[in-house]
């Protein structure tokens, strides 16, 4: 088994019945003017069938709910943008 690290998901595309998820890492550097710059670069891509992608939300939702219950994440108030009926709002790290 390979273990990979990513700071974030940068993009998700659907091509036919495949979902392509681009992962990235954040790199900080100093530019020529001596200012700190933050760049996010794509480091890997996960490609999975649409069905597997959709099924993964059950696991992700369960994990987020556990982290909220443990106090690791905190739910934020929902905004006025329409969302699916079962959406529970964004979460942030405590």
mmCIF file as gemmi writes it, N, C-alpha and C atoms, coordinates in Angstrom:
data_model
loop_
_atom_site.group_PDB
_atom_site.id
_atom_site.type_symbol
_atom_site.label_atom_id
_atom_site.label_alt_id
_atom_site.label_comp_id
_atom_site.label_asym_id
_atom_site.label_entity_id
_atom_site.label_seq_id
_atom_site.pdbx_PDB_ins_code
_atom_site.Cartn_x
_atom_site.Cartn_y
_atom_site.Cartn_z
_atom_site.occupancy
_atom_site.B_iso_or_equiv
_atom_site.pdbx_formal_charge
_atom_site.auth_seq_id
_atom_site.auth_asym_id
_atom_site.pdbx_PDB_model_num
ATOM 1 N N . UNK Axp A 1 ? 0.831 -1.169 0 1 0 ? 1 A 1
ATOM 2 C CA . UNK Axp A 1 ? 0 0 0 1 0 ? 1 A 1
ATOM 3 C C . UNK Axp A 1 ? 0.882 1.241 0 1 0 ? 1 A 1
ATOM 4 N N . UNK Axp A 2 ? 0.504 2.222 -0.8 1 0 ? 2 A 1
ATOM 5 C CA . UNK Axp A 2 ? 1.201 3.505 -0.834 1 0 ? 2 A 1
ATOM 6 C C . UNK Axp A 2 ? 0.456 4.51 0.029 1 0 ? 2 A 1
ATOM 7 N N . UNK Axp A 3 ? 1.191 5.345 0.741 1 0 ? 3 A 1
ATOM 8 C CA . UNK Axp A 3 ? 0.598 6.422 1.515 1 0 ? 3 A 1
ATOM 9 C C . UNK Axp A 3 ? 0.98 7.737 0.856 1 0 ? 3 A 1
ATOM 10 N N . UNK Axp A 4 ? -0.015 8.59 0.673 1 0 ? 4 A 1
ATOM 11 C CA . UNK Axp A 4 ? 0.209 9.892 0.05 1 0 ? 4 A 1
ATOM 12 C C . UNK Axp A 4 ? -0.269 10.988 0.98 1 0 ? 4 A 1
ATOM 13 N N . UNK Axp A 5 ? 0.287 12.182 0.826 1 0 ? 5 A 1
ATOM 14 C CA . UNK Axp A 5 ? -0.137 13.334 1.605 1 0 ? 5 A 1
ATOM 15 C C . UNK Axp A 5 ? -0.583 14.432 0.665 1 0 ? 5 A 1
ATOM 16 N N . UNK Axp A 6 ? -1.665 15.127 1.04 1 0 ? 6 A 1
ATOM 17 C CA . UNK Axp A 6 ? -2.121 16.302 0.306 1 0 ? 6 A 1
ATOM 18 C C . UNK Axp A 6 ? -2.662 17.308 1.312 1 0 ? 6 A 1
ATOM 19 N N . UNK Axp A 7 ? -2.391 18.595 1.074 1 0 ? 7 A 1
ATOM 20 C CA . UNK Axp A 7 ? -2.952 19.644 1.916 1 0 ? 7 A 1
ATOM 21 C C . UNK Axp A 7 ? -4.406 19.922 1.565 1 0 ? 7 A 1
ATOM 22 N N . UNK Axp A 8 ? -4.752 19.68 0.305 1 0 ? 8 A 1
ATOM 23 C CA . UNK Axp A 8 ? -6.08 20.074 -0.146 1 0 ? 8 A 1
ATOM 24 C C . UNK Axp A 8 ? -6.478 19.375 -1.447 1 0 ? 8 A 1
ATOM 25 N N . UNK Axp A 9 ? -7.743 19.451 -1.765 1 0 ? 9 A 1
ATOM 26 C CA . UNK Axp A 9 ? -8.238 19.055 -3.09 1 0 ? 9 A 1
ATOM 27 C C . UNK Axp A 9 ? -8.303 20.335 -3.905 1 0 ? 9 A 1
ATOM 28 N N . UNK Axp A 10 ? -7.665 20.33 -5.048 1 0 ? 10 A 1
ATOM 29 C CA . UNK Axp A 10 ? -7.611 21.524 -5.879 1 0 ? 10 A 1
ATOM 30 C C . UNK Axp A 10 ? -8.708 21.559 -6.936 1 0 ? 10 A 1
ATOM 31 N N . UNK Axp A 11 ? -9.112 20.4 -7.425 1 0 ? 11 A 1
ATOM 32 C CA . UNK Axp A 11 ? -10.081 20.381 -8.508 1 0 ? 11 A 1
ATOM 33 C C . UNK Axp A 11 ? -10.717 19.002 -8.596 1 0 ? 11 A 1
ATOM 34 N N . UNK Axp A 12 ? -11.969 18.964 -9.041 1 0 ? 12 A 1
ATOM 35 C CA . UNK Axp A 12 ? -12.654 17.71 -9.307 1 0 ? 12 A 1
ATOM 36 C C . UNK Axp A 12 ? -13.32 17.833 -10.667 1 0 ? 12 A 1
ATOM 37 N N . UNK Axp A 13 ? -13.028 16.882 -11.542 1 0 ? 13 A 1
ATOM 38 C CA . UNK Axp A 13 ? -13.616 16.861 -12.881 1 0 ? 13 A 1
ATOM 39 C C . UNK Axp A 13 ? -14.292 15.532 -13.128 1 0 ? 13 A 1
ATOM 40 N N . UNK Axp A 14 ? -15.338 15.564 -13.94 1 0 ? 14 A 1
ATOM 41 C CA . UNK Axp A 14 ? -16.013 14.337 -14.356 1 0 ? 14 A 1
ATOM 42 C C . UNK Axp A 14 ? -15.775 14.164 -15.84 1 0 ? 14 A 1
ATOM 43 N N . UNK Axp A 15 ? -15.281 12.992 -16.217 1 0 ? 15 A 1
ATOM 44 C CA . UNK Axp A 15 ? -15.059 12.635 -17.608 1 0 ? 15 A 1
ATOM 45 C C . UNK Axp A 15 ? -15.769 11.317 -17.851 1 0 ? 15 A 1
ATOM 46 N N . UNK Axp A 16 ? -16.892 11.368 -18.545 1 0 ? 16 A 1
ATOM 47 C CA . UNK Axp A 16 ? -17.679 10.152 -18.732 1 0 ? 16 A 1
ATOM 48 C C . UNK Axp A 16 ? -18.174 9.663 -17.386 1 0 ? 16 A 1
ATOM 49 N N . UNK Axp A 17 ? -17.853 8.436 -17.043 1 0 ? 17 A 1
ATOM 50 C CA . UNK Axp A 17 ? -18.268 7.857 -15.771 1 0 ? 17 A 1
ATOM 51 C C . UNK Axp A 17 ? -17.121 7.818 -14.757 1 0 ? 17 A 1
ATOM 52 N N . UNK Axp A 18 ? -16.077 8.621 -15.009 1 0 ? 18 A 1
ATOM 53 C CA . UNK Axp A 18 ? -14.933 8.68 -14.097 1 0 ? 18 A 1
ATOM 54 C C . UNK Axp A 18 ? -14.846 10.05 -13.435 1 0 ? 18 A 1
ATOM 55 N N . UNK Axp A 19 ? -14.495 10.062 -12.162 1 0 ? 19 A 1
ATOM 56 C CA . UNK Axp A 19 ? -14.276 11.295 -11.416 1 0 ? 19 A 1
ATOM 57 C C . UNK Axp A 19 ? -12.777 11.419 -11.183 1 0 ? 19 A 1
ATOM 58 N N . UNK Axp A 20 ? -12.231 12.564 -11.546 1 0 ? 20 A 1
ATOM 59 C CA . UNK Axp A 20 ? -10.804 12.827 -11.38 1 0 ? 20 A 1
ATOM 60 C C . UNK Axp A 20 ? -10.632 13.902 -10.306 1 0 ? 20 A 1
ATOM 61 N N . UNK Axp A 21 ? -9.912 13.56 -9.246 1 0 ? 21 A 1
ATOM 62 C CA . UNK Axp A 21 ? -9.714 14.47 -8.122 1 0 ? 21 A 1
ATOM 63 C C . UNK Axp A 21 ? -8.237 14.84 -8.068 1 0 ? 21 A 1
ATOM 64 N N . UNK Axp A 22 ? -7.947 16.132 -8.213 1 0 ? 22 A 1
ATOM 65 C CA . UNK Axp A 22 ? -6.571 16.625 -8.153 1 0 ? 22 A 1
ATOM 66 C C . UNK Axp A 22 ? -6.254 17.057 -6.73 1 0 ? 22 A 1
ATOM 67 N N . UNK Axp A 23 ? -5.19 16.484 -6.166 1 0 ? 23 A 1
ATOM 68 C CA . UNK Axp A 23 ? -4.733 16.831 -4.827 1 0 ? 23 A 1
ATOM 69 C C . UNK Axp A 23 ? -3.508 17.725 -4.943 1 0 ? 23 A 1
ATOM 70 N N . UNK Axp A 24 ? -3.305 18.564 -3.947 1 0 ? 24 A 1
ATOM 71 C CA . UNK Axp A 24 ? -2.161 19.456 -3.995 1 0 ? 24 A 1
ATOM 72 C C . UNK Axp A 24 ? -1.545 19.694 -2.64 1 0 ? 24 A 1
ATOM 73 N N . UNK Axp A 25 ? -0.349 20.226 -2.683 1 0 ? 25 A 1
ATOM 74 C CA . UNK Axp A 25 ? 0.349 20.614 -1.468 1 0 ? 25 A 1
ATOM 75 C C . UNK Axp A 25 ? 0.659 22.106 -1.521 1 0 ? 25 A 1
ATOM 76 N N . UNK Axp A 26 ? 0.761 22.696 -0.346 1 0 ? 26 A 1
ATOM 77 C CA . UNK Axp A 26 ? 1.053 24.119 -0.22 1 0 ? 26 A 1
ATOM 78 C C . UNK Axp A 26 ? 2.544 24.268 0.071 1 0 ? 26 A 1
ATOM 79 N N . UNK Axp A 27 ? 3.191 25.125 -0.712 1 0 ? 27 A 1
ATOM 80 C CA . UNK Axp A 27 ? 4.62 25.38 -0.54 1 0 ? 27 A 1
ATOM 81 C C . UNK Axp A 27 ? 4.813 26.875 -0.359 1 0 ? 27 A 1
ATOM 82 N N . UNK Axp A 28 ? 5.532 27.245 0.702 1 0 ? 28 A 1
ATOM 83 C CA . UNK Axp A 28 ? 5.846 28.653 0.948 1 0 ? 28 A 1
ATOM 84 C C . UNK Axp A 28 ? 7.282 28.916 0.525 1 0 ? 28 A 1
ATOM 85 N N . UNK Axp A 29 ? 7.479 30.067 -0.117 1 0 ? 29 A 1
ATOM 86 C CA . UNK Axp A 29 ? 8.82 30.44 -0.543 1 0 ? 29 A 1
ATOM 87 C C . UNK Axp A 29 ? 8.961 31.954 -0.439 1 0 ? 29 A 1
ATOM 88 N N . UNK Axp A 30 ? 10.177 32.429 -0.613 1 0 ? 30 A 1
ATOM 89 C CA . UNK Axp A 30 ? 10.47 33.863 -0.598 1 0 ? 30 A 1
ATOM 90 C C . UNK Axp A 30 ? 10.75 34.296 -2.031 1 0 ? 30 A 1
ATOM 91 N N . UNK Axp A 31 ? 10.012 35.317 -2.501 1 0 ? 31 A 1
ATOM 92 C CA . UNK Axp A 31 ? 10.217 35.79 -3.873 1 0 ? 31 A 1
ATOM 93 C C . UNK Axp A 31 ? 11.421 36.719 -3.948 1 0 ? 31 A 1
ATOM 94 N N . UNK Axp A 32 ? 11.697 37.255 -5.139 1 0 ? 32 A 1
ATOM 95 C CA . UNK Axp A 32 ? 12.887 38.088 -5.351 1 0 ? 32 A 1
ATOM 96 C C . UNK Axp A 32 ? 12.824 39.415 -4.591 1 0 ? 32 A 1
ATOM 97 N N . UNK Axp A 33 ? 11.617 39.835 -4.171 1 0 ? 33 A 1
ATOM 98 C CA . UNK Axp A 33 ? 11.471 41.058 -3.383 1 0 ? 33 A 1
ATOM 99 C C . UNK Axp A 33 ? 11.538 40.773 -1.881 1 0 ? 33 A 1
ATOM 100 N N . UNK Axp A 34 ? 11.805 39.524 -1.502 1 0 ? 34 A 1
ATOM 101 C CA . UNK Axp A 34 ? 11.912 39.152 -0.105 1 0 ? 34 A 1
ATOM 102 C C . UNK Axp A 34 ? 10.579 38.906 0.582 1 0 ? 34 A 1
ATOM 103 N N . UNK Axp A 35 ? 9.51 38.836 -0.2 1 0 ? 35 A 1
ATOM 104 C CA . UNK Axp A 35 ? 8.181 38.599 0.362 1 0 ? 35 A 1
ATOM 105 C C . UNK Axp A 35 ? 7.845 37.116 0.308 1 0 ? 35 A 1
ATOM 106 N N . UNK Axp A 36 ? 7.12 36.673 1.328 1 0 ? 36 A 1
ATOM 107 C CA . UNK Axp A 36 ? 6.716 35.267 1.363 1 0 ? 36 A 1
ATOM 108 C C . UNK Axp A 36 ? 5.562 35.032 0.384 1 0 ? 36 A 1
ATOM 109 N N . UNK Axp A 37 ? 5.68 33.98 -0.391 1 0 ? 37 A 1
ATOM 110 C CA . UNK Axp A 37 ? 4.631 33.59 -1.333 1 0 ? 37 A 1
ATOM 111 C C . UNK Axp A 37 ? 4.163 32.191 -0.997 1 0 ? 37 A 1
ATOM 112 N N . UNK Axp A 38 ? 2.877 31.959 -1.167 1 0 ? 38 A 1
ATOM 113 C CA . UNK Axp A 38 ? 2.314 30.63 -0.959 1 0 ? 38 A 1
ATOM 114 C C . UNK Axp A 38 ? 1.808 30.134 -2.302 1 0 ? 38 A 1
ATOM 115 N N . UNK Axp A 39 ? 2.27 28.969 -2.695 1 0 ? 39 A 1
ATOM 116 C CA . UNK Axp A 39 ? 1.839 28.365 -3.954 1 0 ? 39 A 1
ATOM 117 C C . UNK Axp A 39 ? 1.274 26.985 -3.665 1 0 ? 39 A 1
ATOM 118 N N . UNK Axp A 40 ? 0.201 26.664 -4.338 1 0 ? 40 A 1
ATOM 119 C CA . UNK Axp A 40 ? -0.377 25.328 -4.23 1 0 ? 40 A 1
ATOM 120 C C . UNK Axp A 40 ? -0.185 24.642 -5.569 1 0 ? 40 A 1
ATOM 121 N N . UNK Axp A 41 ? 0.406 23.465 -5.535 1 0 ? 41 A 1
ATOM 122 C CA . UNK Axp A 41 ? 0.66 22.74 -6.772 1 0 ? 41 A 1
ATOM 123 C C . UNK Axp A 41 ? 0.016 21.362 -6.719 1 0 ? 41 A 1
ATOM 124 N N . UNK Axp A 42 ? -0.446 20.906 -7.881 1 0 ? 42 A 1
ATOM 125 C CA . UNK Axp A 42 ? -1.021 19.568 -7.987 1 0 ? 42 A 1
ATOM 126 C C . UNK Axp A 42 ? 0.106 18.554 -7.838 1 0 ? 42 A 1
ATOM 127 N N . UNK Axp A 43 ? -0.097 17.594 -6.935 1 0 ? 43 A 1
ATOM 128 C CA . UNK Axp A 43 ? 0.933 16.588 -6.703 1 0 ? 43 A 1
ATOM 129 C C . UNK Axp A 43 ? 0.503 15.192 -7.109 1 0 ? 43 A 1
ATOM 130 N N . UNK Axp A 44 ? -0.803 14.966 -7.164 1 0 ? 44 A 1
ATOM 131 C CA . UNK Axp A 44 ? -1.3 13.646 -7.547 1 0 ? 44 A 1
ATOM 132 C C . UNK Axp A 44 ? -2.755 13.74 -7.962 1 0 ? 44 A 1
ATOM 133 N N . UNK Axp A 45 ? -3.227 12.697 -8.629 1 0 ? 45 A 1
ATOM 134 C CA . UNK Axp A 45 ? -4.617 12.652 -9.084 1 0 ? 45 A 1
ATOM 135 C C . UNK Axp A 45 ? -5.197 11.28 -8.762 1 0 ? 45 A 1
ATOM 136 N N . UNK Axp A 46 ? -6.397 11.307 -8.221 1 0 ? 46 A 1
ATOM 137 C CA . UNK Axp A 46 ? -7.138 10.077 -7.95 1 0 ? 46 A 1
ATOM 138 C C . UNK Axp A 46 ? -8.244 9.989 -8.984 1 0 ? 46 A 1
ATOM 139 N N . UNK Axp A 47 ? -8.346 8.847 -9.661 1 0 ? 47 A 1
ATOM 140 C CA . UNK Axp A 47 ? -9.399 8.614 -10.637 1 0 ? 47 A 1
ATOM 141 C C . UNK Axp A 47 ? -10.222 7.439 -10.14 1 0 ? 47 A 1
ATOM 142 N N . UNK Axp A 48 ? -11.533 7.648 -10.05 1 0 ? 48 A 1
ATOM 143 C CA . UNK Axp A 48 ? -12.403 6.588 -9.55 1 0 ? 48 A 1
ATOM 144 C C . UNK Axp A 48 ? -13.731 6.598 -10.294 1 0 ? 48 A 1
ATOM 145 N N . UNK Axp A 49 ? -14.424 5.458 -10.314 1 0 ? 49 A 1
ATOM 146 C CA . UNK Axp A 49 ? -15.719 5.421 -10.985 1 0 ? 49 A 1
ATOM 147 C C . UNK Axp A 49 ? -16.724 6.295 -10.245 1 0 ? 49 A 1
ATOM 148 N N . UNK Axp A 50 ? -17.691 6.842 -10.986 1 0 ? 50 A 1
ATOM 149 C CA . UNK Axp A 50 ? -18.712 7.719 -10.422 1 0 ? 50 A 1
ATOM 150 C C . UNK Axp A 50 ? -19.414 7.063 -9.234 1 0 ? 50 A 1
ATOM 151 N N . UNK Axp A 51 ? -19.731 5.789 -9.341 1 0 ? 51 A 1
ATOM 152 C CA . UNK Axp A 51 ? -20.447 5.08 -8.275 1 0 ? 51 A 1
ATOM 153 C C . UNK Axp A 51 ? -19.622 5.053 -6.989 1 0 ? 51 A 1
ATOM 154 N N . UNK Axp A 52 ? -18.346 4.75 -7.1 1 0 ? 52 A 1
ATOM 155 C CA . UNK Axp A 52 ? -17.471 4.728 -5.931 1 0 ? 52 A 1
ATOM 156 C C . UNK Axp A 52 ? -17.317 6.108 -5.307 1 0 ? 52 A 1
ATOM 157 N N . UNK Axp A 53 ? -17.238 7.127 -6.148 1 0 ? 53 A 1
ATOM 158 C CA . UNK Axp A 53 ? -17.145 8.509 -5.662 1 0 ? 53 A 1
ATOM 159 C C . UNK Axp A 53 ? -18.395 8.869 -4.861 1 0 ? 53 A 1
ATOM 160 N N . UNK Axp A 54 ? -19.563 8.553 -5.412 1 0 ? 54 A 1
ATOM 161 C CA . UNK Axp A 54 ? -20.825 8.867 -4.728 1 0 ? 54 A 1
ATOM 162 C C . UNK Axp A 54 ? -20.934 8.106 -3.406 1 0 ? 54 A 1
ATOM 163 N N . UNK Axp A 55 ? -20.528 6.846 -3.383 1 0 ? 55 A 1
ATOM 164 C CA . UNK Axp A 55 ? -20.607 6.041 -2.164 1 0 ? 55 A 1
ATOM 165 C C . UNK Axp A 55 ? -19.662 6.549 -1.076 1 0 ? 55 A 1
ATOM 166 N N . UNK Axp A 56 ? -18.593 7.223 -1.468 1 0 ? 56 A 1
ATOM 167 C CA . UNK Axp A 56 ? -17.624 7.703 -0.488 1 0 ? 56 A 1
ATOM 168 C C . UNK Axp A 56 ? -18.209 8.778 0.429 1 0 ? 56 A 1
ATOM 169 N N . UNK Axp A 57 ? -19.269 9.444 -0.003 1 0 ? 57 A 1
ATOM 170 C CA . UNK Axp A 57 ? -19.852 10.501 0.822 1 0 ? 57 A 1
ATOM 171 C C . UNK Axp A 57 ? -20.439 9.972 2.123 1 0 ? 57 A 1
ATOM 172 N N . UNK Axp A 58 ? -20.913 8.743 2.139 1 0 ? 58 A 1
ATOM 173 C CA . UNK Axp A 58 ? -21.426 8.161 3.374 1 0 ? 58 A 1
ATOM 174 C C . UNK Axp A 58 ? -20.306 8.085 4.414 1 0 ? 58 A 1
ATOM 175 N N . UNK Axp A 59 ? -19.136 7.614 3.991 1 0 ? 59 A 1
ATOM 176 C CA . UNK Axp A 59 ? -17.998 7.516 4.906 1 0 ? 59 A 1
ATOM 177 C C . UNK Axp A 59 ? -17.499 8.892 5.34 1 0 ? 59 A 1
ATOM 178 N N . UNK Axp A 60 ? -17.421 9.809 4.392 1 0 ? 60 A 1
ATOM 179 C CA . UNK Axp A 60 ? -16.947 11.152 4.721 1 0 ? 60 A 1
ATOM 180 C C . UNK Axp A 60 ? -17.91 11.863 5.666 1 0 ? 60 A 1
ATOM 181 N N . UNK Axp A 61 ? -19.202 11.725 5.433 1 0 ? 61 A 1
ATOM 182 C CA . UNK Axp A 61 ? -20.209 12.35 6.291 1 0 ? 61 A 1
ATOM 183 C C . UNK Axp A 61 ? -20.13 11.787 7.71 1 0 ? 61 A 1
ATOM 184 N N . UNK Axp A 62 ? -19.966 10.477 7.817 1 0 ? 62 A 1
ATOM 185 C CA . UNK Axp A 62 ? -19.844 9.835 9.124 1 0 ? 62 A 1
ATOM 186 C C . UNK Axp A 62 ? -18.61 10.371 9.868 1 0 ? 62 A 1
ATOM 187 N N . UNK Axp A 63 ? -17.487 10.491 9.156 1 0 ? 63 A 1
ATOM 188 C CA . UNK Axp A 63 ? -16.255 10.992 9.781 1 0 ? 63 A 1
ATOM 189 C C . UNK Axp A 63 ? -16.426 12.43 10.25 1 0 ? 63 A 1
ATOM 190 N N . UNK Axp A 64 ? -16.994 13.29 9.411 1 0 ? 64 A 1
ATOM 191 C CA . UNK Axp A 64 ? -17.192 14.692 9.786 1 0 ? 64 A 1
ATOM 192 C C . UNK Axp A 64 ? -18.089 14.779 11.015 1 0 ? 64 A 1
ATOM 193 N N . UNK Axp A 65 ? -19.161 14.005 11.055 1 0 ? 65 A 1
ATOM 194 C CA . UNK Axp A 65 ? -20.053 14.024 12.214 1 0 ? 65 A 1
ATOM 195 C C . UNK Axp A 65 ? -19.329 13.571 13.478 1 0 ? 65 A 1
ATOM 196 N N . UNK Axp A 66 ? -18.458 12.575 13.372 1 0 ? 66 A 1
ATOM 197 C CA . UNK Axp A 66 ? -17.68 12.124 14.529 1 0 ? 66 A 1
ATOM 198 C C . UNK Axp A 66 ? -16.729 13.22 15.008 1 0 ? 66 A 1
ATOM 199 N N . UNK Axp A 67 ? -16.077 13.903 14.068 1 0 ? 67 A 1
ATOM 200 C CA . UNK Axp A 67 ? -15.137 14.963 14.424 1 0 ? 67 A 1
ATOM 201 C C . UNK Axp A 67 ? -15.858 16.155 15.05 1 0 ? 67 A 1
ATOM 202 N N . UNK Axp A 68 ? -17.062 16.455 14.58 1 0 ? 68 A 1
ATOM 203 C CA . UNK Axp A 68 ? -17.858 17.52 15.197 1 0 ? 68 A 1
ATOM 204 C C . UNK Axp A 68 ? -18.24 17.113 16.617 1 0 ? 68 A 1
ATOM 205 N N . UNK Axp A 69 ? -18.679 15.861 16.799 1 0 ? 69 A 1
ATOM 206 C CA . UNK Axp A 69 ? -19.065 15.372 18.13 1 0 ? 69 A 1
ATOM 207 C C . UNK Axp A 69 ? -17.883 15.399 19.097 1 0 ? 69 A 1
ATOM 208 N N . UNK Axp A 70 ? -16.672 15.159 18.592 1 0 ? 70 A 1
ATOM 209 C CA . UNK Axp A 70 ? -15.47 15.171 19.435 1 0 ? 70 A 1
ATOM 210 C C . UNK Axp A 70 ? -14.941 16.583 19.675 1 0 ? 70 A 1
ATOM 211 N N . UNK Axp A 71 ? -15.502 17.556 18.982 1 0 ? 71 A 1
ATOM 212 C CA . UNK Axp A 71 ? -15.055 18.938 19.143 1 0 ? 71 A 1
ATOM 213 C C . UNK Axp A 71 ? -13.851 19.311 18.308 1 0 ? 71 A 1
ATOM 214 N N . UNK Axp A 72 ? -13.403 18.411 17.434 1 0 ? 72 A 1
ATOM 215 C CA . UNK Axp A 72 ? -12.254 18.698 16.566 1 0 ? 72 A 1
ATOM 216 C C . UNK Axp A 72 ? -12.658 19.693 15.48 1 0 ? 72 A 1
ATOM 217 N N . UNK Axp A 73 ? -13.875 19.537 14.955 1 0 ? 73 A 1
ATOM 218 C CA . UNK Axp A 73 ? -14.43 20.45 13.961 1 0 ? 73 A 1
ATOM 219 C C . UNK Axp A 73 ? -15.613 21.182 14.568 1 0 ? 73 A 1
ATOM 220 N N . UNK Axp A 74 ? -15.888 22.371 14.019 1 0 ? 74 A 1
ATOM 221 C CA . UNK Axp A 74 ? -17.032 23.157 14.478 1 0 ? 74 A 1
ATOM 222 C C . UNK Axp A 74 ? -17.877 23.513 13.258 1 0 ? 74 A 1
ATOM 223 N N . UNK Axp A 75 ? -19.18 23.316 13.363 1 0 ? 75 A 1
ATOM 224 C CA . UNK Axp A 75 ? -20.069 23.695 12.27 1 0 ? 75 A 1
ATOM 225 C C . UNK Axp A 75 ? -20.213 25.203 12.228 1 0 ? 75 A 1
ATOM 226 N N . UNK Axp A 76 ? -20.218 25.746 11.008 1 0 ? 76 A 1
ATOM 227 C CA . UNK Axp A 76 ? -20.436 27.169 10.82 1 0 ? 76 A 1
ATOM 228 C C . UNK Axp A 76 ? -21.869 27.377 10.355 1 0 ? 76 A 1
ATOM 229 N N . UNK Axp A 77 ? -22.421 28.568 10.593 1 0 ? 77 A 1
ATOM 230 C CA . UNK Axp A 77 ? -23.781 28.83 10.112 1 0 ? 77 A 1
ATOM 231 C C . UNK Axp A 77 ? -23.847 28.711 8.599 1 0 ? 77 A 1
ATOM 232 N N . UNK Axp A 78 ? -24.969 28.211 8.103 1 0 ? 78 A 1
ATOM 233 C CA . UNK Axp A 78 ? -25.146 28.075 6.663 1 0 ? 78 A 1
ATOM 234 C C . UNK Axp A 78 ? -25.338 29.453 6.04 1 0 ? 78 A 1
ATOM 235 N N . UNK Axp A 79 ? -24.858 29.587 4.795 1 0 ? 79 A 1
ATOM 236 C CA . UNK Axp A 79 ? -25.096 30.838 4.081 1 0 ? 79 A 1
ATOM 237 C C . UNK Axp A 79 ? -26.429 30.732 3.332 1 0 ? 79 A 1
ATOM 238 N N . UNK Axp A 80 ? -26.752 31.728 2.525 1 0 ? 80 A 1
ATOM 239 C CA . UNK Axp A 80 ? -28.039 31.741 1.839 1 0 ? 80 A 1
ATOM 240 C C . UNK Axp A 80 ? -27.99 31.069 0.473 1 0 ? 80 A 1
ATOM 241 N N . UNK Axp A 81 ? -26.84 30.525 0.082 1 0 ? 81 A 1
ATOM 242 C CA . UNK Axp A 81 ? -26.715 29.824 -1.189 1 0 ? 81 A 1
ATOM 243 C C . UNK Axp A 81 ? -27.482 28.51 -1.11 1 0 ? 81 A 1
ATOM 244 N N . UNK Axp A 82 ? -28.336 28.212 -2.1 1 0 ? 82 A 1
ATOM 245 C CA . UNK Axp A 82 ? -29.086 26.945 -2.049 1 0 ? 82 A 1
ATOM 246 C C . UNK Axp A 82 ? -28.143 25.745 -2.024 1 0 ? 82 A 1
ATOM 247 N N . UNK Axp A 83 ? -28.454 24.794 -1.167 1 0 ? 83 A 1
ATOM 248 C CA . UNK Axp A 83 ? -27.667 23.572 -1.044 1 0 ? 83 A 1
ATOM 249 C C . UNK Axp A 83 ? -28.614 22.385 -0.999 1 0 ? 83 A 1
ATOM 250 N N . UNK Axp A 84 ? -28.118 21.173 -1.238 1 0 ? 84 A 1
ATOM 251 C CA . UNK Axp A 84 ? -28.988 19.998 -1.164 1 0 ? 84 A 1
ATOM 252 C C . UNK Axp A 84 ? -29.651 19.9 0.214 1 0 ? 84 A 1
ATOM 253 N N . UNK Axp A 85 ? -30.849 19.319 0.301 1 0 ? 85 A 1
ATOM 254 C CA . UNK Axp A 85 ? -31.598 19.275 1.557 1 0 ? 85 A 1
ATOM 255 C C . UNK Axp A 85 ? -30.87 18.602 2.72 1 0 ? 85 A 1
ATOM 256 N N . UNK Axp A 86 ? -30.019 17.611 2.474 1 0 ? 86 A 1
ATOM 257 C CA . UNK Axp A 86 ? -29.347 16.908 3.573 1 0 ? 86 A 1
ATOM 258 C C . UNK Axp A 86 ? -27.996 17.515 3.926 1 0 ? 86 A 1
ATOM 259 N N . UNK Axp A 87 ? -27.613 18.635 3.284 1 0 ? 87 A 1
ATOM 260 C CA . UNK Axp A 87 ? -26.331 19.287 3.564 1 0 ? 87 A 1
ATOM 261 C C . UNK Axp A 87 ? -26.388 19.909 4.95 1 0 ? 87 A 1
ATOM 262 N N . UNK Axp A 88 ? -25.326 19.74 5.739 1 0 ? 88 A 1
ATOM 263 C CA . UNK Axp A 88 ? -25.328 20.216 7.117 1 0 ? 88 A 1
ATOM 264 C C . UNK Axp A 88 ? -24.45 21.43 7.335 1 0 ? 88 A 1
ATOM 265 N N . UNK Axp A 89 ? -23.936 22.026 6.28 1 0 ? 89 A 1
ATOM 266 C CA . UNK Axp A 89 ? -23.148 23.253 6.424 1 0 ? 89 A 1
ATOM 267 C C . UNK Axp A 89 ? -21.662 22.995 6.515 1 0 ? 89 A 1
ATOM 268 N N . UNK Axp A 90 ? -20.865 24.026 6.273 1 0 ? 90 A 1
ATOM 269 C CA . UNK Axp A 90 ? -19.41 23.888 6.317 1 0 ? 90 A 1
ATOM 270 C C . UNK Axp A 90 ? -18.92 23.676 7.74 1 0 ? 90 A 1
ATOM 271 N N . UNK Axp A 91 ? -17.734 23.114 7.835 1 0 ? 91 A 1
ATOM 272 C CA . UNK Axp A 91 ? -17.116 22.907 9.142 1 0 ? 91 A 1
ATOM 273 C C . UNK Axp A 91 ? -15.71 23.486 9.109 1 0 ? 91 A 1
ATOM 274 N N . UNK Axp A 92 ? -15.198 23.848 10.271 1 0 ? 92 A 1
ATOM 275 C CA . UNK Axp A 92 ? -13.841 24.363 10.374 1 0 ? 92 A 1
ATOM 276 C C . UNK Axp A 92 ? -13.137 23.674 11.517 1 0 ? 92 A 1
ATOM 277 N N . UNK Axp A 93 ? -11.819 23.677 11.488 1 0 ? 93 A 1
ATOM 278 C CA . UNK Axp A 93 ? -11.032 23.124 12.58 1 0 ? 93 A 1
ATOM 279 C C . UNK Axp A 93 ? -11.154 24.015 13.793 1 0 ? 93 A 1
ATOM 280 N N . UNK Axp A 94 ? -11.217 23.409 14.96 1 0 ? 94 A 1
ATOM 281 C CA . UNK Axp A 94 ? -11.294 24.162 16.228 1 0 ? 94 A 1
ATOM 282 C C . UNK Axp A 94 ? -9.943 24.741 16.545 1 0 ? 94 A 1
